[in-house]
Amino acid sequence: MVHLTHSEKILSFVSFCIEEYKTRCGTDGGRTADLFERFAVLDYLVEHYEVLHSLGREAILADIERFIEARREQK
């Protein structure tokens, strides 16, 4: 059994979020990563990892969408 460090778990979670979001939106990983960077989604995912990683896929993606929409409205 492979034991991941806390940092590796967070990195794996962020990667999962990018992959799932790009699939949901029908875009590529680079564009999704750019979007996440532009709206500070990556920081949000890392900061709230402890709560977010315990949610299901749909709840995580819905939360990311709400977060991005809220950031868009601020700009």
N, CA, C and O atoms as CSV, one atom per row, in Angstrom:
chain,resi,resn,atom,element,x,y,z
A,1,MET,N,N,0.845,-1.180,0.000
A,1,MET,CA,C,0.000,0.000,0.000
A,1,MET,C,C,0.889,1.241,0.000
A,1,MET,O,O,1.868,1.329,0.741
A,2,VAL,N,N,0.523,2.186,-0.843
A,2,VAL,CA,C,1.276,3.423,-0.955
A,2,VAL,C,C,0.688,4.436,0.026
A,2,VAL,O,O,-0.525,4.641,0.072
A,3,HIS,N,N,1.555,5.055,0.798
A,3,HIS,CA,C,1.132,6.087,1.734
A,3,HIS,C,C,1.563,7.442,1.182
A,3,HIS,O,O,2.747,7.692,0.955
A,4,LEU,N,N,0.579,8.304,0.973
A,4,LEU,CA,C,0.867,9.633,0.453
A,4,LEU,C,C,1.026,10.619,1.601
A,4,LEU,O,O,0.390,10.491,2.647
A,5,THR,N,N,1.881,11.597,1.383
A,5,THR,CA,C,1.999,12.687,2.351
A,5,THR,C,C,0.760,13.573,2.223
A,5,THR,O,O,0.011,13.464,1.252
A,6,HIS,N,N,0.555,14.430,3.186
A,6,HIS,CA,C,-0.581,15.354,3.137
A,6,HIS,C,C,-0.506,16.224,1.878
A,6,HIS,O,O,-1.518,16.449,1.214
A,7,SER,N,N,0.670,16.702,1.560
A,7,SER,CA,C,0.861,17.523,0.352
A,7,SER,C,C,0.523,16.744,-0.914
A,7,SER,O,O,-0.084,17.288,-1.836
A,8,GLU,N,N,0.906,15.498,-0.960
A,8,GLU,CA,C,0.593,14.663,-2.126
A,8,GLU,C,C,-0.907,14.411,-2.245
A,8,GLU,O,O,-1.442,14.349,-3.352
A,9,LYS,N,N,-1.581,14.265,-1.118
A,9,LYS,CA,C,-3.037,14.091,-1.133
A,9,LYS,C,C,-3.713,15.339,-1.677
A,9,LYS,O,O,-4.646,15.246,-2.474
A,10,ILE,N,N,-3.245,16.506,-1.250
A,10,ILE,CA,C,-3.818,17.761,-1.738
A,10,ILE,C,C,-3.571,17.900,-3.244
A,10,ILE,O,O,-4.479,18.254,-3.996
A,11,LEU,N,N,-2.360,17.624,-3.671
A,11,LEU,CA,C,-2.025,17.697,-5.095
A,11,LEU,C,C,-2.894,16.749,-5.912
A,11,LEU,O,O,-3.369,17.110,-6.988
A,12,SER,N,N,-3.099,15.558,-5.412
A,12,SER,CA,C,-3.947,14.587,-6.090
A,12,SER,C,C,-5.390,15.092,-6.178
A,12,SER,O,O,-6.043,14.931,-7.209
A,13,PHE,N,N,-5.879,15.695,-5.110
A,13,PHE,CA,C,-7.233,16.246,-5.088
A,13,PHE,C,C,-7.382,17.382,-6.095
A,13,PHE,O,O,-8.363,17.428,-6.837
A,14,VAL,N,N,-6.429,18.288,-6.126
A,14,VAL,CA,C,-6.474,19.410,-7.066
A,14,VAL,C,C,-6.451,18.891,-8.501
A,14,VAL,O,O,-7.185,19.386,-9.356
A,15,SER,N,N,-5.619,17.908,-8.759
A,15,SER,CA,C,-5.551,17.300,-10.087
A,15,SER,C,C,-6.895,16.668,-10.459
A,15,SER,O,O,-7.372,16.816,-11.584
A,16,PHE,N,N,-7.491,15.969,-9.506
A,16,PHE,CA,C,-8.814,15.383,-9.708
A,16,PHE,C,C,-9.820,16.465,-10.088
A,16,PHE,O,O,-10.597,16.291,-11.027
A,17,CYS,N,N,-9.807,17.573,-9.364
A,17,CYS,CA,C,-10.751,18.667,-9.623
A,17,CYS,C,C,-10.567,19.244,-11.019
A,17,CYS,O,O,-11.545,19.503,-11.721
A,18,ILE,N,N,-9.321,19.445,-11.422
A,18,ILE,CA,C,-9.044,19.959,-12.762
A,18,ILE,C,C,-9.562,18.987,-13.820
A,18,ILE,O,O,-10.222,19.400,-14.774
A,19,GLU,N,N,-9.268,17.713,-13.657
A,19,GLU,CA,C,-9.687,16.705,-14.637
A,19,GLU,C,C,-11.210,16.596,-14.711
A,19,GLU,O,O,-11.775,16.536,-15.803
A,20,GLU,N,N,-11.865,16.571,-13.574
A,20,GLU,CA,C,-13.317,16.450,-13.560
A,20,GLU,C,C,-13.996,17.699,-14.116
A,20,GLU,O,O,-14.985,17.598,-14.842
A,21,TYR,N,N,-13.473,18.861,-13.780
A,21,TYR,CA,C,-14.055,20.111,-14.263
A,21,TYR,C,C,-13.890,20.233,-15.773
A,21,TYR,O,O,-14.820,20.646,-16.466
A,22,LYS,N,N,-12.718,19.880,-16.289
A,22,LYS,CA,C,-12.489,19.968,-17.742
A,22,LYS,C,C,-13.400,19.002,-18.485
A,22,LYS,O,O,-13.911,19.329,-19.556
A,23,THR,N,N,-13.602,17.833,-17.934
A,23,THR,CA,C,-14.502,16.863,-18.561
A,23,THR,C,C,-15.928,17.391,-18.550
A,23,THR,O,O,-16.639,17.290,-19.550
A,24,ARG,N,N,-16.344,17.951,-17.429
A,24,ARG,CA,C,-17.703,18.489,-17.310
A,24,ARG,C,C,-17.944,19.625,-18.308
A,24,ARG,O,O,-19.026,19.737,-18.884
A,25,CYS,N,N,-16.923,20.465,-18.504
A,25,CYS,CA,C,-17.068,21.632,-19.370
A,25,CYS,C,C,-16.665,21.369,-20.809
A,25,CYS,O,O,-16.865,22.227,-21.669
A,26,GLY,N,N,-16.107,20.210,-21.088
A,26,GLY,CA,C,-15.701,19.865,-22.443
A,26,GLY,C,C,-14.538,20.697,-22.951
A,26,GLY,O,O,-14.486,21.041,-24.132
A,27,THR,N,N,-13.606,21.022,-22.066
A,27,THR,CA,C,-12.443,21.810,-22.440
A,27,THR,C,C,-11.185,21.003,-22.155
A,27,THR,O,O,-11.266,19.852,-21.726
A,28,ASP,N,N,-10.036,21.597,-22.391
A,28,ASP,CA,C,-8.789,20.879,-22.122
A,28,ASP,C,C,-8.213,21.286,-20.767
A,28,ASP,O,O,-8.655,22.255,-20.149
A,29,GLY,N,N,-7.227,20.532,-20.330
A,29,GLY,CA,C,-6.629,20.764,-19.019
A,29,GLY,C,C,-5.956,22.116,-18.887
A,29,GLY,O,O,-6.019,22.745,-17.830
A,30,GLY,N,N,-5.311,22.569,-19.956
A,30,GLY,CA,C,-4.631,23.860,-19.921
A,30,GLY,C,C,-5.599,25.010,-19.716
A,30,GLY,O,O,-5.343,25.915,-18.921
A,31,ARG,N,N,-6.708,24.972,-20.433
A,31,ARG,CA,C,-7.712,26.037,-20.284
A,31,ARG,C,C,-8.344,26.001,-18.895
A,31,ARG,O,O,-8.603,27.043,-18.293
A,32,THR,N,N,-8.585,24.811,-18.405
A,32,THR,CA,C,-9.158,24.683,-17.063
A,32,THR,C,C,-8.171,25.184,-16.022
A,32,THR,O,O,-8.559,25.903,-15.101
A,33,ALA,N,N,-6.909,24.819,-16.152
A,33,ALA,CA,C,-5.890,25.294,-15.214
A,33,ALA,C,C,-5.777,26.817,-15.263
A,33,ALA,O,O,-5.617,27.459,-14.225
A,34,ASP,N,N,-5.861,27.399,-16.463
A,34,ASP,CA,C,-5.825,28.863,-16.601
A,34,ASP,C,C,-7.016,29.511,-15.905
A,34,ASP,O,O,-6.868,30.514,-15.206
A,35,LEU,N,N,-8.191,28.932,-16.099
A,35,LEU,CA,C,-9.401,29.444,-15.453
A,35,LEU,C,C,-9.276,29.355,-13.933
A,35,LEU,O,O,-9.611,30.299,-13.217
A,36,PHE,N,N,-8.794,28.221,-13.454
A,36,PHE,CA,C,-8.619,28.037,-12.014
A,36,PHE,C,C,-7.605,29.036,-11.462
A,36,PHE,O,O,-7.775,29.557,-10.360
A,37,GLU,N,N,-6.569,29.296,-12.219
A,37,GLU,CA,C,-5.555,30.268,-11.778
A,37,GLU,C,C,-6.135,31.683,-11.773
A,37,GLU,O,O,-5.933,32.436,-10.821
A,38,ARG,N,N,-6.848,32.037,-12.825
A,38,ARG,CA,C,-7.413,33.386,-12.950
A,38,ARG,C,C,-8.374,33.722,-11.814
A,38,ARG,O,O,-8.396,34.854,-11.332
A,39,PHE,N,N,-9.158,32.752,-11.391
A,39,PHE,CA,C,-10.140,32.994,-10.342
A,39,PHE,C,C,-9.706,32.464,-8.973
A,39,PHE,O,O,-10.517,32.393,-8.049
A,40,ALA,N,N,-8.443,32.095,-8.844
A,40,ALA,CA,C,-7.861,31.622,-7.579
A,40,ALA,C,C,-8.551,30.367,-7.047
A,40,ALA,O,O,-8.637,30.163,-5.836
A,41,VAL,N,N,-9.036,29.541,-7.952
A,41,VAL,CA,C,-9.679,28.293,-7.548
A,41,VAL,C,C,-8.660,27.353,-6.910
A,41,VAL,O,O,-8.976,26.641,-5.957
A,42,LEU,N,N,-7.450,27.354,-7.435
A,42,LEU,CA,C,-6.418,26.479,-6.871
A,42,LEU,C,C,-6.172,26.799,-5.401
A,42,LEU,O,O,-6.081,25.897,-4.569
A,43,ASP,N,N,-6.064,28.081,-5.087
A,43,ASP,CA,C,-5.873,28.488,-3.689
A,43,ASP,C,C,-7.061,28.060,-2.840
A,43,ASP,O,O,-6.894,27.586,-1.716
A,44,TYR,N,N,-8.264,28.231,-3.384
A,44,TYR,CA,C,-9.482,27.852,-2.681
A,44,TYR,C,C,-9.492,26.346,-2.389
A,44,TYR,O,O,-9.804,25.928,-1.274
A,45,LEU,N,N,-9.152,25.546,-3.387
A,45,LEU,CA,C,-9.153,24.098,-3.211
A,45,LEU,C,C,-8.148,23.654,-2.156
A,45,LEU,O,O,-8.438,22.773,-1.345
A,46,VAL,N,N,-6.981,24.259,-2.169
A,46,VAL,CA,C,-5.958,23.909,-1.177
A,46,VAL,C,C,-6.402,24.355,0.214
A,46,VAL,O,O,-6.297,23.596,1.177
A,47,GLU,N,N,-6.896,25.578,0.315
A,47,GLU,CA,C,-7.294,26.126,1.611
A,47,GLU,C,C,-8.439,25.327,2.247
A,47,GLU,O,O,-8.482,25.153,3.465
A,48,HIS,N,N,-9.350,24.851,1.421
A,48,HIS,CA,C,-10.534,24.160,1.933
A,48,HIS,C,C,-10.509,22.656,1.662
A,48,HIS,O,O,-11.550,22.000,1.658
A,49,TYR,N,N,-9.329,22.130,1.441
A,49,TYR,CA,C,-9.167,20.708,1.132
A,49,TYR,C,C,-9.845,19.810,2.156
A,49,TYR,O,O,-10.536,18.863,1.781
A,50,GLU,N,N,-9.662,20.085,3.420
A,50,GLU,CA,C,-10.162,19.195,4.474
A,50,GLU,C,C,-11.670,18.980,4.362
A,50,GLU,O,O,-12.153,17.876,4.617
A,51,VAL,N,N,-12.405,19.997,3.993
A,51,VAL,CA,C,-13.852,19.864,3.836
A,51,VAL,C,C,-14.196,19.330,2.448
A,51,VAL,O,O,-14.978,18.389,2.315
A,52,LEU,N,N,-13.615,19.928,1.429
A,52,LEU,CA,C,-13.998,19.611,0.053
A,52,LEU,C,C,-13.714,18.167,-0.339
A,52,LEU,O,O,-14.516,17.551,-1.042
A,53,HIS,N,N,-12.590,17.620,0.101
A,53,HIS,CA,C,-12.249,16.267,-0.349
A,53,HIS,C,C,-13.193,15.206,0.200
A,53,HIS,O,O,-13.223,14.077,-0.289
A,54,SER,N,N,-13.958,15.573,1.211
A,54,SER,CA,C,-14.901,14.615,1.788
A,54,SER,C,C,-16.253,14.620,1.072
A,54,SER,O,O,-17.114,13.788,1.358
A,55,LEU,N,N,-16.436,15.559,0.141
A,55,LEU,CA,C,-17.687,15.648,-0.610
A,55,LEU,C,C,-17.652,14.729,-1.822
A,55,LEU,O,O,-16.591,14.252,-2.224
A,56,GLY,N,N,-18.797,14.491,-2.385
A,56,GLY,CA,C,-18.890,13.717,-3.618
A,56,GLY,C,C,-18.500,14.562,-4.823
A,56,GLY,O,O,-18.417,15.787,-4.744
A,57,ARG,N,N,-18.268,13.892,-5.917
A,57,ARG,CA,C,-17.836,14.543,-7.160
A,57,ARG,C,C,-18.768,15.687,-7.563
A,57,ARG,O,O,-18.303,16.795,-7.828
A,58,GLU,N,N,-20.064,15.432,-7.612
A,58,GLU,CA,C,-21.022,16.452,-8.042
A,58,GLU,C,C,-21.025,17.656,-7.106
A,58,GLU,O,O,-21.106,18.797,-7.562
A,59,ALA,N,N,-20.939,17.413,-5.821
A,59,ALA,CA,C,-20.921,18.514,-4.854
A,59,ALA,C,C,-19.656,19.352,-4.999
A,59,ALA,O,O,-19.706,20.576,-4.884
A,60,ILE,N,N,-18.534,18.705,-5.250
A,60,ILE,CA,C,-17.276,19.427,-5.444
A,60,ILE,C,C,-17.366,20.305,-6.690
A,60,ILE,O,O,-17.012,21.483,-6.654
A,61,LEU,N,N,-17.840,19.727,-7.788
A,61,LEU,CA,C,-17.937,20.487,-9.034
A,61,LEU,C,C,-18.938,21.638,-8.911
A,61,LEU,O,O,-18.691,22.728,-9.428
A,62,ALA,N,N,-20.043,21.411,-8.246
A,62,ALA,CA,C,-21.017,22.483,-8.035
A,62,ALA,C,C,-20.412,23.601,-7.186
A,62,ALA,O,O,-20.655,24.780,-7.444
A,63,ASP,N,N,-19.639,23.237,-6.191
A,63,ASP,CA,C,-18.990,24.238,-5.345
A,63,ASP,C,C,-17.982,25.055,-6.149
A,63,ASP,O,O,-17.915,26.276,-6.001
A,64,ILE,N,N,-17.203,24.394,-6.993
A,64,ILE,CA,C,-16.242,25.095,-7.845
A,64,ILE,C,C,-16.981,26.058,-8.775
A,64,ILE,O,O,-16.553,27.199,-8.949
A,65,GLU,N,N,-18.072,25.614,-9.364
A,65,GLU,CA,C,-18.842,26.485,-10.260
A,65,GLU,C,C,-19.379,27.705,-9.522
A,65,GLU,O,O,-19.320,28.817,-10.047
A,66,ARG,N,N,-19.898,27.516,-8.316
A,66,ARG,CA,C,-20.391,28.650,-7.511
A,66,ARG,C,C,-19.257,29.602,-7.172
A,66,ARG,O,O,-19.426,30.820,-7.216
A,67,PHE,N,N,-18.103,29.045,-6.833
A,67,PHE,CA,C,-16.948,29.862,-6.478
A,67,PHE,C,C,-16.511,30.721,-7.669
A,67,PHE,O,O,-16.278,31.920,-7.520
A,68,ILE,N,N,-16.403,30.109,-8.842
A,68,ILE,CA,C,-15.999,30.849,-10.040
A,68,ILE,C,C,-17.022,31.927,-10.366
A,68,ILE,O,O,-16.648,33.060,-10.671
A,69,GLU,N,N,-18.303,31.596,-10.307
A,69,GLU,CA,C,-19.346,32.574,-10.605
A,69,GLU,C,C,-19.277,33.755,-9.634
A,69,GLU,O,O,-19.424,34.904,-10.052
A,70,ALA,N,N,-19.059,33.491,-8.372
A,70,ALA,CA,C,-18.939,34.566,-7.381
A,70,ALA,C,C,-17.734,35.452,-7.695
A,70,ALA,O,O,-17.817,36.673,-7.563
A,71,ARG,N,N,-16.625,34.856,-8.105
A,71,ARG,CA,C,-15.430,35.626,-8.467
A,71,ARG,C,C,-15.664,36.449,-9.719
A,71,ARG,O,O,-15.195,37.584,-9.804
A,72,ARG,N,N,-16.376,35.904,-10.687
A,72,ARG,CA,C,-16.701,36.646,-11.914
A,72,ARG,C,C,-17.521,37.898,-11.585
A,72,ARG,O,O,-17.292,38.969,-12.147
A,73,GLU,N,N,-18.462,37.747,-10.682
A,73,GLU,CA,C,-19.315,38.875,-10.299
A,73,GLU,C,C,-18.537,39.973,-9.575
A,73,GLU,O,O,-18.930,41.139,-9.613
A,74,GLN,N,N,-17.448,39.611,-8.924
A,74,GLN,CA,C,-16.624,40.588,-8.210
A,74,GLN,C,C,-15.801,41.430,-9.153
A,74,GLN,O,O,-15.412,42.544,-8.803
A,75,LYS,N,N,-15.521,40.920,-10.356
A,75,LYS,CA,C,-14.642,41.622,-11.292
A,75,LYS,C,C,-15.392,42.585,-12.140
A,75,LYS,O,O,-14.798,43.259,-12.983
